[in-house]
Amino acid sequence: MSTMAEMAQEYRMAAVKIKLKIKQLKEEGAPPNEIQAYQVVLAQLRDTSRLLSGYYDVPRFSENAAVGWKAGKINDR
């Protein structure tokens, strides 16, 4: 099974291939709706790549997370 970093790299490579395909279609004079379909796929690939590559870079916030918790003071003296 791939790690998140490996999967992000695979998505980036797929995005490059789609970008080259879009360039080729533009040079060939393809209809705009065909190019637009590839642009939608490209945007989704880039978003997924960003999500995978930054997964461990940001803290997770939820009501159960210990982010921002501080030890309480003991006033038993």
KOLKE-404309 format. One record per residue: residue number from 1; residue in one letter; x, y, z of N, C-alpha, C in turn. Coordinates in steps of 0.1 Angstrom, whole numbers, plus 5000, padded with zeros to 4 digits. Example, Ala and Ser with C-alpha at 12.3 -4.5 7.8 and 13.67 -1.06 7.14 Angstrom:
# KOLKE-404309
<atom 1, 'a', <5132, 4943, 5078>, <5123, 4955, 5078>, <5132, 4967, 5078>>,
<atom 2, 's', <5128, 4978, 5071>, <5137, 4989, 5071>, <5129, 5000, 5079>>,
//
This chain:
# KOLKE-404309
<atom 1, 'm', <5008, 4988, 5000>, <5000, 5000, 5000>, <5009, 5012, 5000>>,
<atom 2, 's', <5005, 5023, 4993>, <5012, 5035, 4992>, <5010, 5044, 5004>>,
<atom 3, 't', <5021, 5052, 5007>, <5019, 5062, 5018>, <5012, 5074, 5012>>,
<atom 4, 'm', <5009, 5083, 5021>, <5002, 5095, 5016>, <5011, 5103, 5007>>,
<atom 5, 'a', <5024, 5104, 5010>, <5033, 5112, 5002>, <5035, 5105, 4988>>,
<atom 6, 'e', <5035, 5092, 4988>, <5036, 5085, 4975>, <5024, 5088, 4966>>,
<atom 7, 'm', <5012, 5087, 4973>, <5000, 5089, 4966>, <4999, 5104, 4961>>,
<atom 8, 'a', <5004, 5113, 4969>, <5004, 5127, 4964>, <5012, 5129, 4952>>,
<atom 9, 'q', <5024, 5122, 4952>, <5033, 5123, 4940>, <5026, 5117, 4928>>,
<atom 10, 'e', <5019, 5106, 4930>, <5012, 5100, 4918>, <5001, 5109, 4913>>,
<atom 11, 'y', <4994, 5116, 4922>, <4984, 5125, 4917>, <4991, 5137, 4910>>,
<atom 12, 'r', <5002, 5142, 4915>, <5009, 5153, 4908>, <5014, 5148, 4894>>,
<atom 13, 'm', <5018, 5136, 4892>, <5023, 5131, 4879>, <5011, 5130, 4870>>,
<atom 14, 'a', <4999, 5125, 4875>, <4987, 5124, 4867>, <4983, 5138, 4863>>,
<atom 15, 'a', <4984, 5148, 4871>, <4980, 5162, 4868>, <4989, 5167, 4857>>,
<atom 16, 'v', <5002, 5164, 4857>, <5011, 5168, 4846>, <5007, 5162, 4833>>,
<atom 17, 'k', <5003, 5149, 4833>, <4999, 5142, 4821>, <4986, 5149, 4815>>,
<atom 18, 'i', <4977, 5152, 4824>, <4964, 5159, 4820>, <4967, 5172, 4814>>,
<atom 19, 'k', <4976, 5180, 4820>, <4980, 5193, 4815>, <4986, 5192, 4801>>,
<atom 20, 'l', <4994, 5182, 4799>, <5000, 5180, 4786>, <4989, 5176, 4776>>,
<atom 21, 'k', <4979, 5168, 4780>, <4968, 5165, 4771>, <4960, 5177, 4768>>,
<atom 22, 'i', <4958, 5186, 4777>, <4950, 5198, 4774>, <4958, 5207, 4764>>,
<atom 23, 'k', <4971, 5208, 4766>, <4979, 5215, 4757>, <4978, 5209, 4743>>,
<atom 24, 'q', <4979, 5196, 4742>, <4978, 5189, 4729>, <4964, 5192, 4722>>,
<atom 25, 'l', <4953, 5191, 4730>, <4940, 5193, 4725>, <4938, 5207, 4720>>,
<atom 26, 'k', <4944, 5217, 4727>, <4943, 5231, 4723>, <4950, 5233, 4709>>,
<atom 27, 'e', <4962, 5227, 4708>, <4969, 5228, 4695>, <4962, 5221, 4684>>,
<atom 28, 'e', <4955, 5211, 4687>, <4947, 5203, 4676>, <4934, 5210, 4673>>,
<atom 29, 'g', <4930, 5220, 4681>, <4917, 5227, 4679>, <4905, 5219, 4683>>,
<atom 30, 'a', <4906, 5212, 4694>, <4895, 5205, 4700>, <4884, 5214, 4705>>,
<atom 31, 'p', <4872, 5209, 4705>, <4861, 5217, 4710>, <4862, 5221, 4724>>,
<atom 32, 'p', <4857, 5233, 4728>, <4859, 5238, 4742>, <4853, 5229, 4752>>,
<atom 33, 'n', <4842, 5222, 4749>, <4836, 5213, 4760>, <4845, 5201, 4763>>,
<atom 34, 'e', <4853, 5196, 4753>, <4862, 5185, 4756>, <4874, 5190, 4764>>,
<atom 35, 'i', <4879, 5202, 4761>, <4890, 5208, 4769>, <4885, 5211, 4783>>,
<atom 36, 'q', <4873, 5216, 4785>, <4868, 5219, 4798>, <4866, 5207, 4806>>,
<atom 37, 'a', <4863, 5196, 4801>, <4862, 5183, 4808>, <4875, 5179, 4814>>,
<atom 38, 'y', <4886, 5181, 4806>, <4899, 5178, 4811>, <4904, 5188, 4822>>,
<atom 39, 'q', <4899, 5200, 4820>, <4903, 5210, 4830>, <4896, 5208, 4844>>,
<atom 40, 'v', <4884, 5202, 4843>, <4877, 5198, 4856>, <4885, 5187, 4863>>,
<atom 41, 'v', <4889, 5177, 4855>, <4897, 5166, 4860>, <4910, 5171, 4866>>,
<atom 42, 'l', <4916, 5180, 4859>, <4929, 5186, 4863>, <4928, 5193, 4877>>,
<atom 43, 'a', <4917, 5201, 4878>, <4915, 5208, 4891>, <4912, 5198, 4902>>,
<atom 44, 'q', <4905, 5187, 4900>, <4902, 5177, 4910>, <4915, 5170, 4914>>,
<atom 45, 'l', <4924, 5167, 4904>, <4936, 5160, 4907>, <4945, 5169, 4916>>,
<atom 46, 'r', <4946, 5182, 4912>, <4954, 5191, 4920>, <4949, 5193, 4934>>,
<atom 47, 'd', <4936, 5194, 4936>, <4930, 5195, 4949>, <4933, 5183, 4957>>,
<atom 48, 't', <4932, 5171, 4952>, <4935, 5159, 4959>, <4949, 5158, 4962>>,
<atom 49, 's', <4958, 5162, 4953>, <4972, 5162, 4956>, <4976, 5171, 4968>>,
<atom 50, 'r', <4970, 5183, 4968>, <4973, 5192, 4979>, <4968, 5186, 4992>>,
<atom 51, 'l', <4956, 5180, 4992>, <4950, 5174, 5004>, <4959, 5163, 5009>>,
<atom 52, 'l', <4964, 5155, 5000>, <4972, 5144, 5004>, <4986, 5148, 5009>>,
<atom 53, 's', <4992, 5158, 5002>, <5005, 5162, 5006>, <5005, 5170, 5019>>,
<atom 54, 'g', <4994, 5177, 5022>, <4994, 5185, 5035>, <4986, 5178, 5046>>,
<atom 55, 'y', <4983, 5166, 5045>, <4975, 5159, 5055>, <4981, 5159, 5069>>,
<atom 56, 'y', <4994, 5157, 5070>, <5000, 5157, 5083>, <5006, 5170, 5087>>,
<atom 57, 'd', <5005, 5180, 5078>, <5011, 5193, 5081>, <5002, 5202, 5090>>,
<atom 58, 'v', <4990, 5199, 5091>, <4981, 5208, 5098>, <4975, 5201, 5110>>,
<atom 59, 'p', <4973, 5208, 5121>, <4967, 5202, 5133>, <4953, 5199, 5131>>,
<atom 60, 'r', <4948, 5189, 5137>, <4934, 5185, 5136>, <4926, 5191, 5147>>,
<atom 61, 'f', <4915, 5197, 5144>, <4907, 5204, 5154>, <4893, 5197, 5155>>,
<atom 62, 's', <4890, 5193, 5167>, <4876, 5188, 5170>, <4873, 5190, 5184>>,
<atom 63, 'e', <4861, 5187, 5188>, <4857, 5190, 5202>, <4865, 5180, 5212>>,
<atom 64, 'n', <4870, 5169, 5207>, <4878, 5160, 5215>, <4893, 5162, 5215>>,
<atom 65, 'a', <4897, 5171, 5206>, <4912, 5173, 5205>, <4918, 5180, 5217>>,
<atom 66, 'a', <4930, 5177, 5220>, <4937, 5182, 5232>, <4944, 5195, 5228>>,
<atom 67, 'v', <4940, 5201, 5217>, <4947, 5214, 5213>, <4943, 5225, 5222>>,
<atom 68, 'g', <4953, 5232, 5227>, <4950, 5243, 5236>, <4947, 5240, 5250>>,
<atom 69, 'w', <4947, 5228, 5254>, <4944, 5224, 5268>, <4956, 5228, 5277>>,
<atom 70, 'k', <4953, 5233, 5289>, <4963, 5237, 5298>, <4960, 5229, 5311>>,
<atom 71, 'a', <4971, 5226, 5318>, <4969, 5219, 5331>, <4963, 5229, 5341>>,
<atom 72, 'g', <4954, 5224, 5349>, <4947, 5232, 5359>, <4956, 5234, 5371>>,
<atom 73, 'k', <4953, 5245, 5378>, <4961, 5247, 5391>, <4955, 5239, 5402>>,
<atom 74, 'i', <4963, 5235, 5411>, <4959, 5227, 5423>, <4959, 5237, 5434>>,
<atom 75, 'n', <4948, 5240, 5440>, <4946, 5249, 5451>, <4943, 5242, 5464>>,
<atom 76, 'd', <4951, 5232, 5468>, <4948, 5224, 5480>, <4958, 5228, 5491>>,
<atom 77, 'r', <4964, 5239, 5491>, <4973, 5243, 5502>, <4967, 5253, 5511>>,
//
